[in-house]
Amino acid sequence: MTDQVVDTEARFLGRTRELKELRADIERAGLDTLSGRKAPRARVLLIAGRPGSGRTTLAGELVRQVAERYPDGVLSVRLSEPDGTRVPVARAARQMLDELDVSPPAGAAEDELTEALRSALGGRRAVLLLDDAADAEQVDALLPDSPDCLAVAVSEGPLTGISDVRPCTLGGLDTKSAVELLSQAAGSVRITVDPRSAEALAEQCQGQPAALVLAGGWLAARPKAAVADLAKQLHADPDEGPPVARVFRLVHAGLPAPAARTLRLLSLAPAGYTDPHTASALAGCSLDSARATLDDFAALGLLHRVPSELPQYQVPGCLHPLLRALAGSHERPGELQLARARMLERTVRLLQSCRAVTETDSARAREKLEGLPRSLRFPHPRAAADWLRAFRPALLASARLAVADGELDTLARRLLSQLVRAMVAHFGTQAAAGDLYGLHSLVLDVADRRRLPRERAAALLNLGDLDARTGRTTDALARYRAALDAARRANDPYATGRAMESVGGAHLELGDFDRAADWFGRALTERLARDERADAARLYGRIAAAHSYAGRYGEALRNWRAAVAGYRKCGDVAGRARALSELARVQEYAGRFEESLRTCREAVEWARRAEDVRLQAALHLRLADTYGHLGDPASAALHRGTAERMLEEEAAGTEEGDAGQTQADTVS
């Protein structure tokens, strides 16, 4: 989001002196160099100015001019929300790491993320564009230690605390550039025939780019109006304030009532992002009407078009507080809340459609998809994934705002649920782990606020799983214990059993095998009481594993035999084969090689019935090792050869399948 309301394709105007000074600042020797020391960090340039002064546009032009000197690219992040809220450093660092294709652990702390960012930028030549910085601490935390990098910070004031930074403070454009910008927005004819009025209008706008573009948009929408007419109206405006506010009030007053209301309601758009669906839901109008209105707003300079294959726009940062003030004065609180509810409901339905299009084998999902209006459906999974990827920042912002609102928790819970499911369906749990951690934390916030123990248990279990995957086992154990308490309060047997098993798994990971076996045993009791045989068989195996790690092979064998019996009763051929494989392994550990041979042969037979080639190969290798222990090298070589042949055949079959799929994709 930029402060200047200029189309991204518009020609950059003016600021020649400022650009020259900024480029000179890149070259000048810093204090460390002058004192004979090597610069320890990236050079920081500061562009300071009020919203609407074109500070972000200037920063973008500077970065464009010097980009070829920094071959590792440009990392851009906004450090303030449209309403002025400070963006947490952890979120900004994670966004920049995403641009670098570095995946930090889900739920990592701020220090860990900033350290990962500095490590990723070590030895690189890159530019960091830090837009709308709220304070020096934000910028300082994100600065790389590499002196070959450049940081361009944009802020309203000085960044006191960062050494060796001289601000480039922006005022208005020079008269020539201001008139040219006005001509670019309004068309050249009226500007050419009345240059004095154009100069007077530029003076009324104090050379502020945002005000000039809004003025140009007002003139472009009124072909018969003279430049002098607009200058007189602004001069006659009794209200004081920045030029952009005065021009904006005039533009807003000239809009038709429905369009003016839609514009005011865009102050509710998450993180300033909007699209036809968002505008349609906020205003309660048709999708076609919303699309046309947004295009008109973009032509007037009231919105920026976001570079994307999908229609997406942003509210300029300098206009957001003005829109919010107008919405507060023109709309009743109940109407604003209803507009928020419509927007969240539309987002929920889009996410439902986004997920359902991936469930091609589910008749129920197809039925739900067909029940949605055509405008909410995606033609195929790739289109849904592209939408989810393009609108990810807005969707995450929408979730945060919905939870912070506190009065729409039912919709917020539905939104969080559908967003989690859509991300898992399209990106997978591992790839989306960072976003999922934040979403589950929001679910936990709502559950605590509304005293919903069942949802609290689910959120804690999901967060614990993500902690466990990233090596924070102690944190995961605390989450699982809290989840167990919540599940018991909710009288939720499924969550209770899962929490017990997860506590056992955390103890197993921490090397406390006795406690692990104890908690697995408690979970087993729950499963047996509900006659859940498959889960009970799996838990027998987990108990056996804990005893194996502790060296109690007798207990391990007893539990593996119980697991085998459980899978047999369930009719789970693959599970039975795996359990027999593990039973054979423990028998080998216990020195019972003859028993291990018999069990292994039985496991091979069940693996063959399950058509699990990899398990069969692994079992043949185990048979080879066992024959080696028994002093039979010929049998060992035979089984090892069989395993190698099976793996080679499977690899060849996989390659042929991939080639056939590629050819089919090419033909289609």
Residue pairs with C-beta under 8 A, 6 or more apart in sequence:
1 56
1 78
1 82
1 131
1 132
1 272
1 304
1 314
1 315
1 316
1 317
2 56
2 57
2 60
2 131
2 304
2 316
2 317
3 49
3 51
3 52
3 53
3 54
3 55
3 56
3 57
3 132
3 210
3 316
3 317
3 318
4 52
4 53
4 54
4 55
4 56
4 57
4 209
4 210
4 213
4 316
5 52
5 209
5 210
5 213
5 214
5 301
5 302
5 304
5 316
5 318
5 319
6 54
6 57
6 181
6 209
6 213
6 301
7 298
7 304
7 305
8 304
8 305
8 307
10 184
11 184
12 57
12 61
13 173
13 177
13 180
13 181
13 184
14 173
14 174
14 176
14 177
14 178
14 180
14 181
15 54
15 58
15 61
15 170
15 173
15 177
18 47
18 58
18 168
18 170
19 58
19 61
19 62
19 65
21 168
22 45
22 47
22 62
22 168
23 62
23 65
23 66
25 43
25 45
25 166
25 168
26 43
26 45
26 66
26 150
30 39
30 43
30 164
31 163
31 164
32 38
32 39
32 40
32 164
33 39
38 147
39 147
40 145
40 147
41 143
41 144
41 145
41 146
41 147
42 128
42 143
42 144
42 145
42 146
42 147
42 148
42 149
42 150
42 151
43 147
43 149
43 150
43 151
43 164
44 139
44 143
44 151
44 153
44 159
44 162
44 164
44 165
45 62
45 150
45 151
45 152
45 153
45 165
45 168
46 153
46 154
46 155
46 158
46 159
46 165
46 166
46 167
46 168
47 55
47 58
47 59
47 62
47 152
47 153
47 154
47 155
47 167
47 168
47 170
48 55
48 154
48 155
48 156
48 157
48 158
48 167
48 168
48 169
48 170
49 55
49 156
49 169
49 170
49 171
50 156
50 170
50 242
51 156
51 210
51 244
51 317
51 318
52 208
52 209
52 210
52 211
52 242
52 243
52 244
52 318
53 170
53 171
53 172
53 208
53 209
53 210
54 170
54 173
54 208
54 209
54 210
55 154
55 170
56 131
56 132
56 154
56 317
57 209
58 170
59 129
59 131
59 152
59 154
60 129
62 152
63 74
63 127
63 129
63 152
66 127
66 150
67 74
67 127
69 125
70 125
70 126
70 127
70 149
70 150
71 125
72 124
72 125
72 126
73 99
73 126
73 127
74 126
74 127
74 128
74 129
75 96
75 99
75 100
75 126
75 127
75 128
75 129
76 99
76 128
76 129
76 131
77 87
77 92
77 95
77 96
77 128
77 129
77 130
77 131
77 142
78 87
78 131
78 132
79 86
79 87
79 92
79 130
79 131
79 132
79 133
79 134
79 138
79 139
80 86
80 87
80 132
80 133
80 134
80 317
81 87
81 271
81 397
82 271
82 272
82 315
82 317
82 320
83 320
83 321
83 324
84 134
84 321
86 134
86 135
86 138
87 134
87 138
88 110
89 110
89 113
89 114
89 137
89 138
89 141
89 142
90 108
90 109
90 110
90 113
92 138
92 142
93 110
93 113
93 114
93 116
93 117
93 141
93 142
94 104
94 108
94 113
94 434
96 117
96 128
96 142
97 103
97 104
97 113
97 116
97 117
97 120
98 434
100 117
100 120
100 121
102 116
102 120
103 431
103 433
103 434
104 112
104 113
104 116
104 434
105 112
105 433
105 470
105 471
105 472
106 433
106 434
106 436
106 437
106 466
106 469
106 470
107 437
107 463
107 466
107 467
107 470
107 472
108 116
108 470
110 141
114 141
114 142
117 142
117 144
118 144
118 145
121 144
121 145
121 146
121 149
122 144
122 145
122 146
123 146
123 148
124 144
124 146
124 148
124 149
125 146
125 148
125 149
126 144
126 149
126 150
127 149
127 150
127 151
127 152
128 142
128 143
128 144
128 149
128 150
128 151
128 152
129 152
129 154
130 138
130 139
130 142
130 151
130 152
130 153
130 154
131 154
132 154
132 155
132 317
133 139
133 153
133 154
133 155
133 159
134 155
135 159
136 159
136 160
136 161
136 162
137 161
139 151
139 153
139 159
139 162
140 161
140 162
142 151
143 151
143 162
144 151
153 159
153 165
158 167
159 165
159 167
171 207
172 178
172 205
172 206
172 207
172 208
173 181
173 202
173 207
173 208
173 209
173 212
174 207
175 199
175 202
175 203
175 207
177 207
178 202
178 205
178 207
178 212
179 191
179 195
179 198
179 199
179 202
181 209
181 212
181 213
181 216
182 191
182 198
182 201
182 202
182 212
182 215
182 216
182 219
183 191
183 192
183 198
183 216
184 216
185 212
185 213
185 215
185 216
185 217
185 219
185 220
185 301
186 215
186 216
186 217
186 219
186 220
186 227
187 219
187 220
190 198
190 219
190 226
190 227
191 198
191 227
194 226
194 227
194 228
197 226
197 227
197 228
197 231
198 227
200 228
200 231
201 215
201 227
201 230
201 231
201 234
202 212
204 231
204 234
204 235
204 243
205 211
205 212
205 215
205 234
205 243
205 244
205 247
206 243
208 242
208 243
208 244
210 244
210 301
210 316
210 318
210 319
211 242
211 243
211 244
211 246
211 247
213 301
214 244
214 247
214 248
214 251
214 300
214 301
214 302
215 230
215 234
215 247
216 301
217 251
217 299
217 300
217 301
217 302
218 225
218 230
218 247
218 250
218 251
218 254
218 300
219 225
219 227
219 230
220 299
220 300
221 254
221 299
221 300
222 254
230 250
233 250
234 246
234 247
234 250
237 246
237 249
237 250
239 246
239 249
244 318
244 319
244 322
245 322
248 319
248 322
251 300
251 302
252 260
252 263
252 264
252 326
253 260
255 263
258 283
258 285
258 293
259 293
259 296
259 297
261 283
261 330
261 331
262 279
262 282
262 283
262 285
262 290
262 293
263 297
263 302
263 323
264 323
264 326
264 327
264 330
264 331
265 279
265 282
265 283
265 327
265 331
265 336
265 339
266 274
266 279
266 282
266 303
266 315
266 323
267 315
267 320
267 323
267 324
267 326
267 327
268 282
268 327
268 336
268 339
268 340
268 343
269 278
269 279
269 282
269 315
269 343
269 394
270 394
270 395
270 397
270 398
270 400
270 401
271 393
271 394
271 397
272 314
272 315
272 317
272 320
273 306
273 312
273 313
273 314
273 391
273 393
273 394
273 397
274 294
274 303
274 312
274 313
274 314
274 315
275 294
275 310
275 311
275 312
275 313
275 391
275 394
276 287
276 290
276 291
276 294
276 311
277 287
277 290
277 346
277 347
277 350
277 375
278 343
278 346
278 347
278 394
279 285
279 290
279 291
279 293
279 294
280 286
280 287
280 289
280 290
280 346
281 339
281 342
281 343
281 345
281 346
281 347
282 339
282 342
282 343
283 290
283 293
283 339
284 339
284 342
285 293
287 375
291 311
294 303
294 311
294 313
297 303
297 313
298 304
298 305
298 313
302 315
302 316
302 319
303 313
303 314
303 315
303 316
304 313
304 314
304 315
304 316
305 312
305 313
306 312
306 313
306 314
308 390
309 386
309 390
310 386
310 387
310 390
310 391
312 390
312 391
315 323
327 336
331 339
337 407
337 408
340 402
340 405
340 408
341 408
341 411
343 398
344 398
344 402
344 408
344 411
344 412
344 414
344 415
345 411
347 395
347 398
347 415
348 411
348 414
348 415
348 418
349 372
349 376
350 376
350 387
351 395
351 415
351 418
351 419
351 421
351 422
352 368
352 372
352 418
353 369
353 372
353 376
353 377
353 378
353 384
354 378
354 384
354 387
354 388
354 422
354 425
354 426
355 384
355 418
355 421
355 422
355 425
355 426
356 365
356 366
356 368
356 369
357 369
357 377
357 378
357 380
357 381
357 383
357 384
358 381
358 384
358 425
358 426
359 365
359 366
359 425
360 366
360 381
369 377
378 384
378 387
381 426
384 422
384 426
385 426
385 427
388 395
388 422
388 423
388 426
388 427
392 435
395 419
396 419
396 435
396 438
396 439
398 415
399 412
399 415
399 416
399 419
399 439
399 442
400 442
402 408
402 411
402 412
402 415
402 416
403 409
403 412
403 416
403 442
403 445
403 446
405 412
406 449
409 446
409 449
409 450
412 442
412 446
413 443
413 446
413 455
416 439
416 442
416 443
416 446
417 443
419 439
420 436
420 439
420 440
423 432
423 435
423 436
423 439
424 432
424 436
429 436
433 466
433 469
433 470
436 462
436 466
437 463
437 466
440 459
440 462
440 463
440 466
441 459
441 463
443 455
443 458
443 459
443 462
444 456
444 459
444 460
444 463
446 452
446 455
447 453
447 455
447 456
447 459
448 456
453 486
453 487
453 489
453 490
453 492
454 486
454 487
454 490
454 492
454 495
456 483
456 486
456 490
457 483
457 484
457 486
457 487
457 490
457 492
457 495
457 499
458 483
458 495
460 479
460 480
460 482
460 483
460 486
461 479
461 480
461 483
461 495
461 498
461 499
461 502
463 479
464 475
464 476
464 477
464 479
464 480
464 483
464 502
464 506
465 476
465 502
467 473
467 475
467 476
467 479
468 476
468 502
468 505
468 506
468 509
473 506
473 509
473 510
474 510
476 502
476 506
477 503
477 506
477 507
477 510
480 499
480 502
480 503
480 506
481 499
481 503
483 495
483 499
483 502
484 496
484 499
484 500
484 503
486 495
487 495
487 496
487 498
487 499
488 496
493 526
493 530
496 526
497 523
497 526
497 527
497 535
498 523
500 519
500 520
500 522
500 523
500 526
501 519
501 520
501 523
501 539
501 542
503 519
504 515
504 516
504 517
504 518
504 519
504 520
504 522
504 523
504 542
504 546
505 516
505 542
507 513
507 515
507 516
507 519
508 516
508 542
508 545
508 546
508 549
511 549
513 546
513 547
513 549
513 550
514 546
514 550
516 542
516 546
517 543
517 546
517 547
517 550
517 555
520 539
520 542
520 543
520 546
521 543
523 539
524 536
524 539
524 540
524 543
527 535
527 536
527 539
528 536
533 566
533 569
533 570
534 566
534 567
534 570
534 572
534 575
536 566
537 562
537 563
537 565
537 566
537 567
537 570
537 572
537 575
537 579
538 563
538 575
540 559
540 560
540 562
540 563
540 566
541 559
541 560
541 563
541 579
541 582
543 555
543 559
544 555
544 556
544 557
544 558
544 559
544 560
544 563
544 582
544 586
545 556
545 582
547 553
547 555
547 556
547 559
548 556
548 586
548 589
553 586
553 589
553 590
554 590
556 586
557 583
557 586
557 587
557 590
560 579
560 582
560 583
560 586
561 583
563 579
563 582
563 583
564 576
564 579
564 580
564 583
567 575
567 576
567 579
568 576
573 606
573 609
573 610
574 607
574 610
574 612
574 615
576 606
577 603
577 606
577 607
577 609
577 610
577 612
577 615
578 615
580 599
580 600
580 602
580 603
580 606
581 600
581 603
581 607
581 615
581 618
581 619
581 622
583 599
583 603
584 596
584 599
584 600
584 603
584 619
584 622
585 596
585 622
587 593
587 595
587 596
587 599
588 596
588 622
588 625
588 626
588 629
593 626
593 629
593 630
594 630
596 622
596 626
597 623
597 626
597 627
597 630
600 619
600 622
600 623
600 626
601 623
603 615
603 619
604 616
604 619
604 620
604 623
607 615
607 616
607 619
608 616
613 646
613 647
613 649
613 650
614 647
614 650
616 643
616 646
617 642
617 643
617 644
617 646
617 647
617 650
618 643
620 639
620 640
620 642
620 643
620 646
621 639
621 640
621 643
623 635
623 636
623 639
624 635
624 636
624 637
624 638
624 639
624 640
624 643
625 636
627 633
627 635
627 636
627 639
628 636
